[in-house]
């Protein structure tokens, strides 16, 4: 696992986010207002949980409803 987290911004004609699982997160396309911060926060949470509790625990973050996270 990577010791540091990297974010690489790419702007091809596709839109999305891809986490390599090795500390590199690719962010493709234009993001809406506030969306980029949400993406970075989400991926940093994955990275931190993975460092502390492992990959399975980190992947379970995606199953938490957004309403619970923003409350």
N, C-alpha and C positions, 0 to 999 in steps of 0.2 A: 504494500500500500504506500502511496506517496506521502511524503512528510509535509508537503505544502499543497495547497489547492490552487489551481490555475483556471482562469476563465479566458477563453479565446473567442473573440467576437468575429464572426464571419458574415458576409452579406451577399450570398448568392440568392437566386430567385426562389429559395425555399424558406420556410419558416419553422422554427422549432428549436429544441434543446436536446443535446445528446451528451450524456455523462459516460465517460469511458470506464468508470469504476476504478480508475487509477489516479485520481486527483486532477484530471483535466476535464473541463466542461466546455463544450462548444455551444455557442449561442448564435443561431442563424437568423438572418432577416431582421426587419425592423420590428421593434417592440412598441406596444402602446404605452401611454403615460403610466408610470408606476409599475408596469409589468416587469421591467428589467430588475428592479429592486426585489420584487417577489421571487423571481427566478433565482437570483443570487442568494437570497435568504434561504430559500428552499434547498438549494444544492449545498450550501454551507451546513445546514442542519443535517443533511444526509452524511456529509463528510465527517462531522463531529460525532454523530451517533455511531457511525461505522468504526471510528477510532476507539470509542469507549466500549461499545457493546457488540460490534461485529456487523457483517454485511446483512445477515437476515433481519436483525433489528432495524437497520437502516432502511431496508426495502419496505418494511411495514409502515414507515412514515407516509407512503403514498396511499395507504388505506384509511388514513385519518381524514374525515370530512373537513373541508376548508372552513366551515362555520365554527368548528371546534377550535381551530388554530387561531382564527381572527377574533375570537370572543374575548 
